[in-house]
Amino acid sequence: MTYLSVKQLAARYSASVPTIWRWARETDFPKPIKLTSNCTRWKLEDIEKWEAEREVA
């Protein structure tokens, strides 16, 4: 399973790190997974599914 960091997502969407966190908090953006106390990541498959849903809409 592949995981993406908040910095990787920010680069993927040309957005800032705070914007990614705001999307996760306030929109239907996939929720992150806390792997350890200092490591939060998003599953690549969740991100790709979210992107596909947005393309259809």
C-alpha atoms as a printed R data frame, in Angstrom:
   type eleno elety resid chain resno       x      y       z
1  ATOM     1    CA   MET     A     1   0.000  0.000   0.000
2  ATOM     2    CA   THR     A     2   1.303  3.436  -0.915
3  ATOM     3    CA   TYR     A     3   0.944  6.427   1.374
4  ATOM     4    CA   LEU     A     4   1.373 10.123   0.597
5  ATOM     5    CA   SER     A     5   2.531 12.845   2.963
6  ATOM     6    CA   VAL     A     6   0.898 16.230   3.256
7  ATOM     7    CA   LYS     A     7   3.882 17.752   1.404
8  ATOM     8    CA   GLN     A     8   3.432 15.284  -1.458
9  ATOM     9    CA   LEU     A     9  -0.275 16.138  -1.671
10 ATOM    10    CA   ALA     A    10   0.483 19.859  -1.609
11 ATOM    11    CA   ALA     A    11   2.848 19.378  -4.555
12 ATOM    12    CA   ARG     A    12   0.345 17.148  -6.371
13 ATOM    13    CA   TYR     A    13  -2.355 19.838  -6.217
14 ATOM    14    CA   SER     A    14  -0.112 22.939  -6.294
15 ATOM    15    CA   ALA     A    15  -1.569 23.913  -2.944
16 ATOM    16    CA   SER     A    16  -0.091 24.848   0.400
17 ATOM    17    CA   VAL     A    17   0.262 22.418   3.286
18 ATOM    18    CA   PRO     A    18  -2.334 24.350   5.357
19 ATOM    19    CA   THR     A    19  -4.765 24.113   2.429
20 ATOM    20    CA   ILE     A    20  -4.485 20.313   2.372
21 ATOM    21    CA   TRP     A    21  -5.208 20.186   6.107
22 ATOM    22    CA   ARG     A    22  -8.182 22.544   5.653
23 ATOM    23    CA   TRP     A    23  -9.565 20.361   2.845
24 ATOM    24    CA   ALA     A    24  -9.269 17.289   5.089
25 ATOM    25    CA   ARG     A    25 -11.084 19.133   7.881
26 ATOM    26    CA   GLU     A    26 -13.789 20.983   5.962
27 ATOM    27    CA   THR     A    27 -14.520 19.155   2.696
28 ATOM    28    CA   ASP     A    28 -15.049 15.655   1.324
29 ATOM    29    CA   PHE     A    29 -11.270 15.295   0.829
30 ATOM    30    CA   PRO     A    30 -10.081 11.888   2.120
31 ATOM    31    CA   LYS     A    31  -9.248 11.787   5.795
32 ATOM    32    CA   PRO     A    32  -5.648 11.080   6.788
33 ATOM    33    CA   ILE     A    33  -4.463  8.029   8.677
34 ATOM    34    CA   LYS     A    34  -2.233  8.428  11.710
35 ATOM    35    CA   LEU     A    35   0.466  5.771  11.365
36 ATOM    36    CA   THR     A    36   2.413  6.851  14.476
37 ATOM    37    CA   SER     A    37   2.238  9.810  16.832
38 ATOM    38    CA   ASN     A    38   4.385 11.866  14.432
39 ATOM    39    CA   CYS     A    39   3.390 10.348  11.095
40 ATOM    40    CA   THR     A    40   0.129 11.118   9.304
41 ATOM    41    CA   ARG     A    41  -0.427  9.971   5.726
42 ATOM    42    CA   TRP     A    42  -3.119  9.539   3.106
43 ATOM    43    CA   LYS     A    43  -3.673  6.286   1.221
44 ATOM    44    CA   LEU     A    44  -2.917  6.770  -2.470
45 ATOM    45    CA   GLU     A    45  -5.943  4.624  -3.380
46 ATOM    46    CA   ASP     A    46  -8.236  6.970  -1.378
47 ATOM    47    CA   ILE     A    47  -6.764  9.998  -3.145
48 ATOM    48    CA   GLU     A    48  -7.157  8.402  -6.592
49 ATOM    49    CA   LYS     A    49 -10.763  7.420  -5.821
50 ATOM    50    CA   TRP     A    50 -11.525 10.996  -4.697
51 ATOM    51    CA   GLU     A    51  -9.964 12.366  -7.900
52 ATOM    52    CA   ALA     A    52 -12.002  9.976 -10.057
53 ATOM    53    CA   GLU     A    53 -15.226 11.004  -8.295
54 ATOM    54    CA   ARG     A    54 -14.430 14.674  -8.954
55 ATOM    55    CA   GLU     A    55 -13.779 13.988 -12.655
56 ATOM    56    CA   VAL     A    56 -17.215 12.386 -13.017
57 ATOM    57    CA   ALA     A    57 -18.983 15.267 -11.244
